[in-house]
Amino acid sequence: MESGQPEGRGLPRRSLFKAGVAGGLALAGAAAASTSATAVTEAAEDAQDPNLRRDFDVIVVGAGLAGVTATRELRAKGKRVLLLEARDRVGGRTWTDTWNGHMIERGGTWVDRLQPHVWRELNRYELPIMADVGPARAFMPTLTGFQELDPSVAYVRQNALFTKFFEDSTRIYPEPFNPLKRRDLVARFDGFSMRDRLDQMALRPEDEILLTSWTSLYGGTSKRGALTHIQQWWALSGGTFEAFHGVNTYRPARGTVSILNAMLAESKPVLKLNSPVKSVVQNANKVTVTTRAGEAFTAPEVIMAVPVNVWRTISFSPALPAAHREATNVGMGVTEERKLWIDLANPKDRFVAESPEGRGDPFCFMGRFNDGDPVVAFTVDTTFDETDGNEVERAIRKIIPGAEVRDYVVTNFPKDPFALGTGGYRQPNQLIRLHAKLQQPHGRIKFAGSDIANGWNGYIDGAIEDGLRVAGSPTLSGPAAAAASAEERIVVPMVNRELYRGLGRR
Ligand SMILES: Cc1cc2nc3c(=O)[nH]c(=O)nc-3n(C[C@H](O)[C@H](O)[C@H](O)COP(=O)(O)OP(=O)(O)OC[C@H]3O[C@@H](n4cnc5c(N)ncnc54)[C@H](O)[C@@H]3O)c2cc1C
């Protein structure tokens, strides 16, 4: 068992079957695996010892992908940058770790060609990617349980349903990296939840349950997640199911941390880990940023690249504007999602399983996508105790009778004080009411992060895009995005296209 983790409760085979549970912070020690970026640069960026310096051109708070991207851009413009990070690692809601001999991603994982900002970074640093082979079997919900299907059969059915669900999306988002381009149309839809759309479609119950694994996973609940958010993702995917589904196919082969390490190696900022920021105070000339340990730093400009939900835990003077207060107090994104990596002794093959919302099946999505990998599973069910190994095994057995859990590990970003949620996802009306305002500076303080990105908001790509925006560097859309997506400096592995049989190529 990894240090600092409570053991799973009531386990049948204690010596074999242990549950590891962590918020991002609790596993600080374990994060120091070879794949983690704990020991990055405090390299001198000029003659003065950076540990003694207190004054910078810009202070960036938060070393996730948004903060590290902004830092690199500012360093390229010759700025002296201090990057303050609360944890003992960089990456935030991405976290490359090792577990039972496997490299696992505890947070953000998949990247895609259709996500031009991250694709461009992979090419820039020539970081290899790998393609998931994909499932050989699909367990899909029926009204009476689960049915095992050939994945291509399952996806053909889902394709028709998703396409109907999203029928207005490309019209609402003619320029999907500019979400308010058709503000008039967005305003008509932004009050709806994904549940509202399902109700409006009045699908046969056996069809509706083929959609709610996704609508619940993305929204936390289908009722809470805004329809317009997932519609934008559909538009960003070019309006096809294959592309929408396909953005969960490729992963950086050396982990998401390889992107961060490459950016930091290039830019060599002064990076201070283990430095949670407590307060940010600005006056007419400068901003003072103070850590919980009482260290104070000043700069004429500060970039807050921490999650929106974390703003409420930091003291700002003067207080944040009304829109920022509303966003952080109401919360943005999914606040229930836990991600599990499960070592299944049985079955051992590649499979995918999707469970409908509201029927007591906790894992909305679960699967093994490469031979020999552990199974990845997501739950947003607040009544489910993922620390109880018996419950975990029971939940899997409902879908796959005879399944045997040997070991598993949980990451609970919503409980992590430096995340307070998982990926960004807006609630109804937040796009119209808040989005543009959240990108506005508050005096000398600017805000950045995937949670407030224009394009792939809630994804790694959005974090990088927003890091560029806040640093004043160009972001990608239209033909520039298409050109970045077409770049081929890295070898793109073949995907098992049989999976998408009958769906047409991307
Ligand atoms: C379980 C899960 C699965 C996901 N899957 C995918 C996926 O497959 N593909 C994809 O593209 N995206 C995925 N995402 C989303 C993606 O990981 C995030 O959108 C992205 O990493 C957010 O980056 P960020 O820089 O905006 O924020 P963060 O990564 O949260 O970075 C913010 C940083 O601020 C730091 N911080 C917080 N408070 C303080 C403080 N007080 N002082 C100093 N520092 C502070 C944090 O420690 C963190 O390092 C997933 C996310 C999760 C959680």
The ligand as an ORCA input file, in Angstrom:
! r2SCAN-3c Opt
* xyz 0 1
  C     -10.092     12.679    -13.308
  C      -9.849     13.642    -14.443
  C      -9.836     13.166    -15.735
  C      -9.601     14.061    -16.805
  N      -9.485     13.556    -18.063
  C      -9.056     14.370    -19.073
  C      -8.661     13.832    -20.318
  O      -8.653     12.610    -20.523
  N      -8.246     14.702    -21.301
  C      -8.170     16.044    -21.080
  O      -7.780     16.770    -21.991
  N      -8.502     16.576    -19.877
  C      -8.922     15.775    -18.871
  N      -9.171     16.289    -17.629
  C      -9.143     17.755    -17.451
  C      -7.729     18.325    -17.381
  O      -6.909     17.517    -16.583
  C      -7.819     19.730    -16.775
  O      -8.757     20.492    -17.515
  C      -6.489     20.481    -16.819
  O      -5.431     19.665    -16.397
  C      -6.603     21.724    -15.938
  O      -5.402     22.455    -15.995
  P      -5.295     23.871    -15.269
  O      -3.899     24.308    -15.390
  O      -6.380     24.756    -15.766
  O      -5.672     23.581    -13.738
  P      -4.921     22.643    -12.694
  O      -4.313     21.474    -13.377
  O      -5.882     22.354    -11.612
  O      -3.732     23.544    -12.149
  C      -3.911     24.457    -11.114
  C      -2.699     24.429    -10.215
  O      -2.884     25.367     -9.164
  C      -2.369     24.818     -7.973
  N      -2.974     25.495     -6.829
  C      -4.239     25.382     -6.345
  N      -4.406     26.179     -5.286
  C      -3.231     26.822     -5.090
  C      -2.779     27.765     -4.146
  N      -3.564     28.221     -3.167
  N      -1.493     28.204     -4.232
  C      -0.656     27.753     -5.211
  N      -1.050     26.854     -6.121
  C      -2.320     26.393     -6.070
  C      -2.759     23.364     -8.073
  O      -2.019     22.562     -7.191
  C      -2.490     23.074     -9.543
  O      -1.178     22.623     -9.762
  C      -9.416     15.440    -16.554
  C      -9.419     15.905    -15.242
  C      -9.608     15.024    -14.199
  C      -9.535     15.532    -12.802
*
